[in-house]
Amino acid sequence: MTASLPPEVGRRALARADWLKIAAIAITFAGLAATLVLLGSVGLGEVLGILARIGALRFVLYAAYTLLILLILGIAWQVLVPGAAWTAFAWARTMREAATNVLPFSQFGGIVVGLRVLVASGVSQRRAYGSIIADQTAELAAQLVFTLYGAAGLLLVLQDRSDGADLRSLALVGLGASLAIMLAFAFAQRPMLTIAARIGGAILPGSAAAVVEVRDELDQIYARRGRLIACFLLHLLAWVASGAGAAIALAFIGFEVPLADVLVIESLIFTLRTAAFLVPGGIGLQEGAYVLIGPLFGLPAEAALALSLAKRARDLIVDVPAMLVWQLGEVRQMLGRHSRE
């Protein structure tokens, strides 16, 4: 005999899900409004003029460079699962990024989509769920190293500035928030899985056993120290490569900024986006951060905003086709199930 949830529990869960969707959409529109305000204050014409310097061919090369980074991220995830096909993980990671960047989801929504894609490719739920927790831990650990580099670079720039105190405080708040998120994720994994197993066992038969399987898979992954270190190093490479991608985009639009400075800027941008992980795609936040931080390193506000918009455009070029391919696959699977019924 199987237990069922009371109807009012299901209704409350659906109501909470609806409110979360509404909140995500509202935050997205608020971010878009903030971006438009920044464009108006900096100068829309100047920003668009800078963007036009890239050119179609160089923009395609810039987008192709992003695919290389996604490949590195996919391999970093696959390293944790011996014997699995790297192509499945690369595609799942691509979809995870696409859902985060294009849809009105926070990073959590992207993770859910990535898991769905990976399981659909034939990877068991146990391995998919266990590996994504370990992969996210390694990614956050690598980001911490990248963030510390950016914070150190910013503090060096601000030490002789009269307005440095306020910006230092902002940087330290962002660093502290990101560090808290990273540590919470790293140290709360097993306790949270234990709690989930107890709650699940009391509500739905079989759910507790599934959570225990994920916890066992996670323990096995962490026991393979060499693969975990390889995953960490690949993520660190991906963070640095992402920063280098911004340097490439700036060179394309005619601004030569030292790579070391660009890496500091990108590190701080990613740190702020991590701290505000509930904001879908970091819309508005990313643009404001570029306008605030860019001039500290000799990058005019209009060029910093143009860089942010170039990254948005790149995301659309890469992520929208990926989303369309995924949706077509979902439709084919749905039609296949109906034809067999």
SERO-4910 file (N, C-alpha, C, O; in steps of 0.05 Angstrom, whole numbers):
BEGIN
 pado doro    nc1    nc2    nc3   cac1   cac2   cac3    cc1    cc2    cc3    oc1    oc2    oc3
  Met    A     17    -24      0      0      0      0     18     25      0     37     26     15
  Thr    A     11     45    -17     27     69    -19     13     92     -6    -11     95     -7
  Ala    A     29    109      7     18    133     20     15    155      0     29    156    -20
  Ser    A     -4    172      5     -8    195    -13     -9    221      3    -16    220     27
  Leu    A     -1    243     -9     -1    268      4    -29    279      7    -45    275    -12
  Pro    A    -36    292     29    -63    305     31    -67    325      9    -47    338      1
  Pro    A    -91    329     -1    -96    348    -23    -87    376    -17    -76    390    -34
  Glu    A    -90    385      8    -83    412     15    -53    416     14    -43    438      7
  Val    A    -37    395     19     -8    397     17      0    401    -12     17    418    -18
  Gly    A    -13    386    -30     -7    389    -58    -14    416    -68      1    428    -84
  Arg    A    -37    427    -59    -46    454    -68    -27    475    -58    -20    494    -72
  Arg    A    -17    472    -33      2    492    -22     28    491    -38     40    512    -43
  Ala    A     37    467    -45     62    464    -60     59    477    -88     78    491    -97
  Leu    A     36    473   -101     32    486   -127     31    516   -124     41    531   -141
  Ala    A     18    526   -103     16    555    -99     44    567    -95     50    588   -105
  Arg    A     61    553    -79     88    563    -75    103    563   -101    119    582   -106
  Ala    A    100    543   -117    114    542   -143    105    565   -161    121    577   -174
  Asp    A     79    571   -161     69    593   -177     81    620   -167     88    636   -184
  Trp    A     82    623   -141     93    648   -131    123    651   -137    132    673   -143
  Leu    A    137    629   -137    165    629   -145    169    637   -174    187    653   -181
  Lys    A    152    626   -191    153    634   -219    147    664   -223    161    678   -238
  Ile    A    127    674   -209    120    702   -211    143    719   -201    150    740   -213
  Ala    A    155    711   -179    178    726   -168    201    727   -187    214    747   -191
  Ala    A    207    704   -200    229    702   -219    224    721   -242    243    735   -251
  Ile    A    200    721   -252    193    739   -275    195    768   -267    205    784   -282
  Ala    A    185    774   -242    187    802   -233    216    811   -230    222    834   -237
  Ile    A    233    794   -219    261    801   -216    274    805   -243    290    823   -247
  Thr    A    266    788   -262    277    791   -289    270    818   -301    288    831   -313
  Phe    A    245    826   -299    237    852   -310    250    875   -296    256    895   -308
  Ala    A    254    872   -269    267    893   -254    296    896   -264    307    918   -266
  Gly    A    309    873   -269    336    874   -279    338    887   -307    356    902   -313
  Leu    A    319    880   -324    318    892   -351    314    923   -348    326    938   -363
  Ala    A    297    931   -330    292    960   -326    318    973   -317    324    995   -326
  Ala    A    332    961   -298    357    972   -289    378    974   -312    392    994   -313
  Thr    A    378    954   -329    396    955   -352    389    978   -370    407    992   -380
  Leu    A    364    982   -376    355   1005   -393    362   1032   -381    370   1050   -395
  Val    A    360   1034   -354    367   1059   -341    397   1064   -344    405   1087   -350
  Leu    A    413   1043   -341    442   1046   -345    449   1054   -373    466   1071   -378
  Leu    A    435   1042   -393    440   1049   -421    433   1078   -426    448   1092   -440
  Gly    A    412   1087   -413    404   1115   -417    424   1134   -404    429   1156   -416
  Ser    A    434   1127   -381    453   1145   -367    480   1145   -380    493   1166   -381
  Val    A    489   1123   -390    516   1121   -402    515   1131   -431    534   1144   -440
  Gly    A    493   1126   -445    491   1134   -473    487   1111   -491    506   1096   -498
  Leu    A    462   1106   -499    455   1083   -516    471   1083   -542    481   1063   -551
  Gly    A    473   1107   -555    486   1108   -580    516   1101   -578    526   1086   -595
  Glu    A    529   1110   -557    558   1104   -554    561   1074   -549    580   1062   -561
  Val    A    544   1062   -533    546   1033   -527    542   1017   -553    557    998   -558
  Leu    A    521   1024   -568    516   1009   -592    538   1013   -613    545    994   -628
  Gly    A    550   1037   -613    572   1042   -632    596   1024   -625    610   1014   -643
  Ile    A    601   1021   -599    623   1004   -591    618    975   -598    635    961   -608
  Leu    A    593    966   -593    585    938   -600    589    933   -630    597    911   -638
  Ala    A    583    953   -646    584    950   -675    613    945   -685    617    934   -707
  Arg    A    632    952   -669    660    948   -677    668    918   -678    687    911   -692
  Ile    A    653    902   -664    661    874   -663    660    861   -691    680    848   -699
  Gly    A    639    865   -705    636    853   -731    626    824   -729    629    810   -709
  Ala    A    613    815   -751    600    789   -750    619    766   -747    615    748   -730
  Leu    A    641    766   -762    660    744   -760    673    741   -733    675    719   -722
  Arg    A    682    764   -722    694    763   -696    675    755   -674    682    743   -654
  Phe    A    649    763   -678    629    755   -658    625    725   -659    621    713   -638
  Val    A    625    713   -683    622    684   -685    646    671   -671    642    650   -658
  Leu    A    670    681   -675    693    670   -662    690    672   -631    698    654   -616
  Tyr    A    680    694   -622    676    698   -593    656    678   -583    660    667   -561
  Ala    A    634    673   -597    614    653   -589    626    625   -589    621    609   -572
  Ala    A    643    619   -610    655    593   -612    674    588   -588    677    566   -578
  Tyr    A    687    609   -579    705    607   -556    689    598   -531    699    583   -514
  Thr    A    664    608   -529    647    600   -507    641    570   -507    639    558   -486
  Leu    A    638    559   -531    633    530   -533    657    515   -522    653    493   -510
  Leu    A    681    525   -526    705    512   -515    703    511   -485    710    491   -472
  Ile    A    694    533   -472    692    534   -443    671    515   -433    675    501   -413
  Leu    A    649    513   -448    628    494   -441    638    465   -443    630    448   -427
  Leu    A    655    460   -462    667    433   -465    684    427   -440    683    405   -430
  Ile    A    700    446   -432    717    442   -408    700    436   -384    706    419   -368
  Leu    A    678    451   -381    660    447   -358    646    420   -359    643    407   -338
  Gly    A    639    411   -383    627    385   -386    646    363   -378    639    343   -365
  Ile    A    671    365   -387    692    345   -381    698    345   -351    702    324   -339
  Ala    A    698    369   -339    703    370   -310    681    354   -295    687    341   -275
  Trp    A    657    356   -304    634    341   -291    637    312   -297    633    295   -279
  Gln    A    644    304   -321    646    276   -329    669    262   -315    667    238   -310
  Val    A    690    276   -308    713    264   -295    705    250   -269    717    230   -261
  Leu    A    684    259   -257    675    248   -232    659    222   -235    654    208   -216
  Val    A    652    215   -260    636    191   -266    652    173   -285    648    176   -309
  Pro    A    668    155   -275    685    138   -293    667    122   -312    647    111   -304
  Gly    A    676    121   -337    663    104   -357    640    118   -371    629    107   -390
  Ala    A    631    141   -362    609    155   -375    619    171   -399    642    178   -400
  Ala    A    601    176   -418    608    190   -442    610    220   -437    591    232   -426
  Trp    A    632    232   -444    635    261   -439    616    278   -455    609    300   -446
  Thr    A    607    268   -478    588    283   -494    562    289   -479    550    311   -481
  Ala    A    552    269   -464    527    273   -449    531    295   -428    512    311   -424
  Phe    A    553    295   -415    558    315   -394    562    343   -406    554    363   -395
  Ala    A    576    344   -429    580    370   -442    554    382   -451    549    406   -448
  Trp    A    536    365   -462    510    375   -470    492    383   -446    478    403   -447
  Ala    A    494    367   -425    478    374   -401    488    400   -389    472    416   -380
  Arg    A    514    404   -389    525    430   -378    517    453   -396    511    475   -386
  Thr    A    517    449   -422    508    470   -441    479    478   -435    473    501   -435
  Met    A    462    458   -431    434    463   -426    431    476   -398    413    493   -394
  Arg    A    447    469   -380    446    481   -353    452    511   -355    439    527   -342
  Glu    A    473    518   -370    480    546   -374    458    560   -390    451    583   -384
  Ala    A    448    547   -410    428    560   -427    402    566   -411    392    588   -414
  Ala    A    393    548   -395    369    553   -379    374    576   -359    356    592   -354
  Thr    A    397    577   -348    404    598   -329    405    626   -342    396    646   -331
  Asn    A    417    626   -367    421    652   -380    397    662   -396    393    686   -397
  Val    A    381    644   -407    360    652   -426    333    652   -412    318    671   -417
  Leu    A    327    632   -396    300    630   -384    300    646   -358    320    651   -346
  Pro    A    276    655   -349    273    670   -324    277    652   -300    259    651   -282
  Phe    A    299    637   -299    305    619   -277    329    631   -262    345    646   -273
  Ser    A    331    623   -236    356    628   -222    375    604   -229    368    588   -246
  Gln    A    398    603   -216    416    581   -222    405    554   -214    412    534   -226
  Phe    A    386    554   -195    374    529   -188    358    517   -211    359    493   -215
  Gly    A    344    534   -226    329    524   -249    347    512   -270    341    492   -283
  Gly    A    371    524   -274    390    513   -293    400    486   -285    404    468   -302
  Ile    A    405    483   -259    414    457   -249    393    435   -254    400    413   -261
  Val    A    368    442   -249    346    422   -254    345    414   -283    342    390   -289
  Val    A    347    433   -301    347    427   -330    371    410   -337    368    390   -352
  Gly    A    395    416   -327    418    401   -333    416    372   -323    424    354   -337
  Leu    A    404    368   -300    400    341   -289    380    326   -307    385    302   -313
  Arg    A    359    339   -316    339    326   -333    352    316   -359    347    294   -368
  Val    A    369    333   -370    382    326   -396    401    303   -391    402    285   -408
  Leu    A    416    303   -369    435    282   -364    422    256   -360    430    235   -371
  Val    A    400    255   -344    385    230   -339    373    220   -365    372    196   -370
  Ala    A    363    239   -382    351    230   -407    372    218   -426    364    202   -444
  Ser    A    397    224   -422    418    213   -439    426    185   -430    442    172   -444
  Gly    A    415    175   -408    421    148   -399    436    145   -373    441    123   -364
  Val    A    445    168   -362    459    167   -336    438    163   -314    418    176   -313
  Ser    A    444    145   -295    425    139   -274    421    164   -256    439    181   -254
  Gln    A    398    165   -244    392    188   -226    412    189   -203    420    210   -195
  Arg    A    419    166   -193    438    165   -171    465    178   -179    475    195   -164
  Arg    A    475    171   -202    501    182   -211    498    211   -219    516    227   -214
  Ala    A    476    218   -231    472    246   -240    470    264   -216    484    285   -215
  Tyr    A    454    257   -196    450    274   -173    476    276   -156    483    297   -147
  Gly    A    488    253   -152    513    253   -136    535    268   -149    549    283   -136
  Ser    A    538    265   -175    560    278   -190    556    308   -191    575    324   -190
  Ile    A    531    317   -194    526    346   -197    532    360   -170    541    383   -170
  Ile    A    527    347   -148    533    359   -122    563    362   -119    573    383   -110
  Ala    A    578    341   -126    607    342   -123    619    362   -144    638    376   -137
  Asp    A    608    362   -168    618    380   -188    613    409   -180    631    426   -184
  Gln    A    590    415   -168    584    442   -159    603    450   -137    612    473   -135
  Thr    A    610    431   -119    629    436    -98    656    444   -109    669    463   -100
  Ala    A    666    428   -128    692    433   -140    692    460   -155    711    475   -154
  Glu    A    669    466   -168    667    491   -182    668    515   -163    681    535   -169
  Leu    A    654    513   -141    654    535   -121    682    538   -108    690    560   -102
  Ala    A    695    515   -104    722    516    -92    741    531   -112    758    547   -103
  Ala    A    739    524   -138    756    537   -158    749    567   -160    766    584   -163
  Gln    A    723    573   -157    715    601   -159    726    617   -135    732    640   -137
  Leu    A    728    603   -112    739    617    -88    767    626    -94    775    648    -86
  Val    A    783    609   -106    811    616   -113    810    640   -132    825    659   -129
  Phe    A    793    639   -152    790    661   -172    780    686   -158    790    708   -165
  Thr    A    762    684   -139    751    707   -125    773    720   -107    774    745   -106
  Leu    A    789    704    -94    810    715    -77    830    731    -94    840    752    -85
  Tyr    A    836    721   -118    853    736   -137    841    763   -143    854    784   -143
  Gly    A    815    763   -150    801    788   -157    800    807   -134    804    831   -137
  Ala    A    794    797   -110    793    814    -86    820    827    -80    821    851    -73
  Ala    A    841    811    -83    868    822    -78    875    844    -98    886    865    -91
  Gly    A    868    839   -124    873    859   -144    857    884   -140    868    906   -144
  Leu    A    832    882   -131    816    906   -127    827    922   -103    828    946   -104
  Leu    A    835    908    -82    845    922    -58    871    937    -65    876    959    -54
  Leu    A    887    926    -82    912    940    -91    905    965   -106    919    986   -103
  Val    A    885    964   -123    877    987   -139    865   1009   -121    869   1033   -126
  Leu    A    850   1001   -100    836   1020    -84    852   1032    -61    843   1051    -49
  Gln    A    876   1022    -56    890   1030    -32    898   1060    -32    901   1072    -11
  Asp    A    901   1072    -56    909   1100    -57    886   1118    -66    891   1142    -73
  Arg    A    862   1108    -67    839   1124    -77    824   1136    -53    821   1123    -33
  Ser    A    814   1161    -57    799   1174    -36    772   1160    -31    761   1160     -9
  Asp    A    761   1149    -53    735   1136    -51    737   1106    -46    718   1091    -50
  Gly    A    761   1097    -39    767   1069    -37    752   1055    -14    747   1031    -16
  Ala    A    746   1069      7    734   1057     31    707   1044     24    701   1021     31
  Asp    A    690   1059     10    663   1049      3    665   1025    -16    651   1005    -12
  Leu    A    682   1027    -36    685   1005    -55    697    981    -42    690    958    -48
  Arg    A    716    985    -24    728    963     -9    706    949      7    706    924      8
  Ser    A    689    964     20    668    952     36    649    936     19    641    914     26
  Leu    A    643    946     -5    625    932    -24    639    906    -33    626    885    -34
  Ala    A    665    907    -39    679    884    -48    680    863    -25    677    839    -30
  Leu    A    685    872     -1    687    853     21    660    840     28    658    817     35
  Val    A    638    856     25    611    845     29    606    823      8    596    801     15
  Gly    A    612    829    -17    608    809    -38    625    785    -34    615    762    -37
  Leu    A    650    789    -26    667    766    -20    657    749      3    657    725      2
  Gly    A    648    763     24    638    749     47    613    733     41    609    710     50
  Ala    A    595    745     25    570    730     17    576    706      0    565    685      5
  Ser    A    595    709    -19    602    687    -36    616    665    -19    610    641    -23
  Leu    A    633    673     -1    647    653     16    627    638     33    629    614     37
  Ala    A    607    652     44    587    639     60    571    618     44    565    596     54
  Ile    A    564    626     19    549    607      2    566    583     -4    556    560     -3
  Met    A    591    587    -11    609    565    -18    612    546      6    611    521      3
  Leu    A    617    557     30    622    540     53    596    526     61    597    502     69
  Ala    A    573    540     59    548    527     66    543    503     48    534    482     56
  Phe    A    548    507     22    543    486      2    562    462      7    554    439      5
  Ala    A    587    469     14    607    447     18    602    431     43    604    406     42
  Phe    A    594    444     65    592    430     91    564    421     98    561    405    116
  Ala    A    544    430     83    517    422     90    506    400     72    482    392     75
  Gln    A    523    389     55    513    368     36    502    344     50    479    337     47
  Arg    A    519    331     66    510    306     78    488    310     99    469    295    100
  Pro    A    490    331    116    468    336    135    442    340    121    421    330    129
  Met    A    442    356     99    417    361     85    406    336     72    382    332     71
  Leu    A    424    319     61    415    294     49    403    276     71    383    262     66
  Thr    A    415    276     94    404    260    117    376    270    124    358    253    129
  Ile    A    373    296    126    347    307    133    326    301    111    303    293    117
  Ala    A    335    303     86    317    297     64    308    268     65    285    262     59
  Ala    A    326    250     72    319    222     73    298    217     95    280    201     91
  Arg    A    302    230    118    282    226    140    255    237    133    235    224    138
  Ile    A    255    261    121    229    273    114    216    257     92    192    251     93
  Gly    A    232    249     72    221    234     49    210    207     59    189    198     49
  Gly    A    224    194     77    215    168     87    188    170    102    173    151    102
  Ala    A    183    193    114    159    197    129    135    204    111    112    202    119
  Ile    A    141    214     86    120    223     69    115    204     46     92    196     41
  Leu    A    136    196     31    133    180      7    151    155     10    175    158     13
  Pro    A    140    131      7    156    107      8    175    107    -16    168    113    -38
  Gly    A    200     99    -10    220     96    -31    237    121    -34    259    119    -44
  Ser    A    227    144    -26    242    169    -30    267    169    -12    288    179    -20
  Ala    A    264    159     13    287    159     31    309    141     20    332    149     22
  Ala    A    302    118      9    322    100     -3    336    114    -26    361    110    -29
  Ala    A    322    130    -42    334    144    -64    354    164    -54    376    167    -66
  Val    A    348    179    -33    366    198    -22    391    185    -11    413    195    -14
  Val    A    387    162      2    410    147     13    428    138    -10    453    139     -7
  Glu    A    417    130    -32    433    122    -55    450    145    -65    473    142    -72
  Val    A    438    169    -66    453    192    -75    476    198    -56    498    205    -64
  Arg    A    470    196    -30    491    201    -10    514    181    -13    537    188    -10
  Asp    A    507    156    -18    528    135    -21    544    141    -47    569    138    -47
  Glu    A    531    150    -68    545    157    -93    564    180    -88    586    181    -98
  Leu    A    554    200    -72    571    223    -66    596    214    -50    617    225    -55
  Asp    A    592    196    -31    615    186    -16    635    172    -34    660    175    -30
  Gln    A    626    157    -53    644    143    -72    659    163    -89    683    160    -94
  Ile    A    645    184    -97    659    205   -114    681    219    -98    703    223   -108
  Tyr    A    674    226    -73    694    240    -56    718    221    -49    739    231    -42
  Ala    A    713    195    -50    735    176    -44    755    175    -67    778    168    -62
  Arg    A    747    183    -91    766    184   -114    779    211   -115    771    229   -130
  Arg    A    799    215    -98    811    241    -94    824    252   -120    822    276   -126
  Gly    A    837    235   -135    850    244   -159    830    256   -179    836    276   -191
  Arg    A    807    243   -182    787    253   -201    775    279   -190    769    297   -206
  Leu    A    772    281   -164    761    306   -152    780    329   -157    771    351   -163
  Ile    A    806    324   -153    826    345   -158    826    353   -187    828    376   -194
  Ala    A    824    333   -205    823    339   -234    799    357   -241    800    375   -257
  Cys    A    776    350   -228    752    366   -232    756    395   -223    748    414   -237
  Phe    A    769    398   -200    775    425   -189    793    441   -208    787    464   -214
  Leu    A    814    428   -218    833    442   -236    820    449   -262    825    471   -273
  Leu    A    803    432   -273    789    439   -297    770    462   -293    767    479   -311
  His    A    757    463   -270    739    486   -265    756    512   -262    747    533   -271
  Leu    A    779    510   -249    796    533   -246    805    543   -274    805    567   -279
  Leu    A    812    524   -292    818    531   -319    795    545   -333    799    564   -348
  Ala    A    771    535   -328    747    547   -341    742    575   -331    735    593   -346
  Trp    A    746    580   -305    743    607   -294    763    626   -307    755    648   -316
  Val    A    788    618   -309    808    635   -321    802    639   -351    805    661   -362
  Ala    A    794    618   -365    787    620   -393    763    638   -397    762    653   -417
  Ser    A    744    638   -379    721    657   -381    730    685   -379    721    703   -394
  Gly    A    749    691   -360    760    718   -358    775    726   -383    773    748   -392
  Ala    A    790    707   -394    805    712   -418    786    718   -441    793    734   -459
  Gly    A    762    706   -441    742    711   -462    734    740   -462    729    752   -483
  Ala    A    731    752   -438    725    781   -436    747    798   -448    742    818   -461
  Ala    A    772    790   -443    794    804   -455    794    803   -486    800    822   -499
  Ile    A    786    780   -496    783    777   -525    761    795   -536    765    809   -556
  Ala    A    738    796   -522    716    813   -531    725    843   -530    718    858   -549
  Leu    A    739    851   -509    749    878   -508    768    885   -530    767    907   -542
  Ala    A    785    866   -537    804    871   -559    789    874   -585    796    890   -602
  Phe    A    767    858   -589    751    860   -613    738    887   -616    734    897   -638
  Ile    A    730    899   -593    717    925   -595    736    949   -593    728    972   -592
  Gly    A    762    942   -591    782    963   -593    793    974   -566    804    996   -565
  Phe    A    790    958   -545    801    967   -519    821    946   -509    814    923   -503
  Glu    A    846    955   -508    867    937   -498    870    941   -468    881    961   -459
  Val    A    861    922   -453    864    922   -424    881    898   -416    876    876   -426
  Pro    A    901    902   -399    918    880   -391    902    856   -381    882    859   -367
  Leu    A    910    832   -389    895    808   -381    892    806   -351    871    797   -342
  Ala    A    913    813   -336    912    811   -307    889    828   -296    875    820   -277
  Asp    A    885    852   -308    864    870   -298    836    859   -306    817    860   -291
  Val    A    835    848   -331    809    837   -339    801    813   -322    778    810   -315
  Leu    A    820    797   -314    814    774   -296    804    784   -269    787    771   -257
  Val    A    815    806   -259    805    818   -234    776    826   -237    759    820   -221
  Ile    A    770    841   -259    743    851   -264    724    827   -266    703    827   -253
  Glu    A    731    807   -282    713    784   -286    709    768   -260    687    758   -254
  Ser    A    730    766   -244    728    752   -219    708    766   -201    691    752   -188
  Leu    A    709    792   -200    690    807   -183    661    805   -194    642    804   -178
  Ile    A    658    806   -220    632    804   -232    619    777   -225    596    775   -216
  Phe    A    635    755   -229    625    728   -222    619    726   -193    600    712   -185
  Thr    A    635    739   -176    630    738   -147    603    750   -140    588    739   -124
  Leu    A    598    773   -152    573    787   -146    549    771   -157    528    770   -144
  Arg    A    552    758   -180    531    742   -191    525    717   -173    503    709   -170
  Thr    A    547    706   -162    543    683   -144    529    692   -118    511    678   -108
  Ala    A    536    715   -108    524    725    -83    494    731    -88    478    727    -70
  Ala    A    487    739   -112    459    745   -119    448    722   -137    437    727   -158
  Phe    A    452    697   -128    445    674   -144    415    672   -150    408    657   -169
  Leu    A    398    686   -135    370    684   -140    361    702   -163    338    699   -173
  Val    A    378    720   -172    371    738   -195    375    723   -221    398    715   -227
  Pro    A    354    719   -236    357    703   -261    377    716   -280    373    739   -289
  Gly    A    399    701   -287    418    711   -306    434    735   -296    450    746   -312
  Gly    A    431    743   -271    444    767   -262    437    792   -277    453    811   -279
  Ile    A    413    793   -288    404    815   -306    403    841   -289    391    841   -267
  Gly    A    415    862   -299    416    887   -285    440    888   -266    455    908   -266
  Leu    A    443    868   -250    466    867   -231    492    866   -246    511    881   -239
  Gln    A    494    849   -267    519    847   -282    526    874   -295    549    882   -294
  Glu    A    506    887   -307    512    912   -321    521    934   -302    540    948   -307
  Gly    A    507    935   -279    514    955   -259    542    951   -248    557    970   -243
  Ala    A    549    925   -244    576    919   -233    598    927   -253    619    937   -245
  Tyr    A    593    922   -279    613    929   -299    617    959   -299    640    969   -300
  Val    A    595    975   -298    597   1004   -299    612   1014   -274    626   1034   -275
  Leu    A    608   1001   -251    621   1009   -226    651   1001   -225    668   1017   -217
  Ile    A    657    977   -234    684    966   -231    702    973   -254    726    979   -250
  Gly    A    691    973   -279    708    977   -303    725   1002   -302    749   1000   -307
  Pro    A    714   1025   -295    731   1050   -295    754   1049   -276    774   1063   -280
  Leu    A    752   1032   -255    775   1030   -236    800   1019   -250    822   1024   -241
  Phe    A    796   1005   -272    818    993   -287    822   1005   -314    832    993   -333
  Gly    A    813   1030   -317    817   1045   -342    798   1038   -364    802   1045   -387
  Leu    A    776   1024   -357    756   1017   -377    733   1036   -375    719   1036   -355
  Pro    A    728   1053   -396    706   1072   -395    679   1058   -390    675   1035   -397
  Ala    A    661   1073   -377    635   1061   -369    620   1050   -394    608   1029   -393
  Glu    A    621   1065   -416    606   1056   -440    619   1031   -452    604   1013   -462
  Ala    A    645   1028   -450    658   1004   -459    652    980   -441    648    958   -450
  Ala    A    651    985   -415    645    964   -395    616    954   -400    611    930   -399
  Leu    A    598    973   -405    570    965   -410    568    950   -437    552    931   -439
  Ala    A    583    959   -457    583    945   -482    594    917   -479    583    898   -492
  Leu    A    614    913   -463    624    886   -457    602    868   -445    599    845   -453
  Ser    A    588    879   -426    566    864   -413    545    856   -434    536    833   -434
  Leu    A    537    875   -451    517    869   -471    528    849   -492    512    833   -502
  Ala    A    553    851   -498    565    832   -517    563    803   -506    558    784   -520
  Lys    A    568    801   -480    565    775   -467    536    765   -467    531    742   -471
  Arg    A    517    784   -464    489    776   -465    482    767   -494    469    746   -497
  Ala    A    492    781   -514    486    773   -541    499    746   -548    487    730   -562
  Arg    A    523    742   -538    536    716   -542    519    694   -529    516    672   -541
  Asp    A    509    699   -505    492    678   -492    468    672   -509    460    648   -512
  Leu    A    455    692   -521    432    687   -538    439    670   -563    425    652   -570
  Ile    A    462    677   -575    470    663   -599    476    633   -593    470    616   -609
  Val    A    488    628   -570    496    600   -563    472    586   -550    467    562   -556
  Asp    A    458    599   -531    439    585   -514    412    582   -527    399    561   -522
  Val    A    402    601   -542    375    598   -554    374    574   -573    355    558   -571
  Pro    A    393    571   -592    393    546   -608    394    521   -592    381    501   -598
  Ala    A    410    521   -570    412    497   -553    385    491   -540    377    468   -539
  Met    A    371    512   -531    345    508   -519    325    497   -539    309    480   -533
  Leu    A    327    506   -564    308    497   -585    313    467   -591    295    452   -594
  Val    A    339    460   -593    346    432   -598    335    414   -575    324    393   -580
  Trp    A    339    423   -550    329    408   -527    299    405   -528    289    383   -523
  Gln    A    285    427   -534    256    426   -534    246    407   -556    226    393   -552
  Leu    A    259    407   -579    252    389   -601    255    360   -592    239    343   -598
  Gly    A    277    355   -577    281    328   -567    260    320   -547    251    297   -546
  Glu    A    252    339   -530    230    334   -510    204    327   -525    190    309   -516
  Val    A    198    342   -546    174    337   -561    174    309   -574    154    295   -574
  Arg    A    197    302   -586    200    275   -598    196    253   -578    182    234   -583
  Gln    A    207    256   -554    204    236   -533    174    234   -525    164    212   -520
  Met    A    161    257   -522    133    257   -514    116    244   -535     98    228   -528
  Leu    A    121    250   -561    105    237   -582    111    207   -583     93    191   -589
  Gly    A    136    199   -578    143    171   -578    128    156   -556    119    133   -560
  Arg    A    126    169   -532    111    156   -510     81    153   -517     69    132   -511
  His    A     70    173   -530     41    172   -537     36    151   -558     16    138   -557
  Ser    A     55    148   -577     51    128   -598     52     99   -587     41     81   -599
  Arg    A     67     95   -565     69     68   -553     46     62   -535     41     39   -529
  Glu    A     31     82   -527      8     77   -509    -17     68   -523    -37     62   -511
***
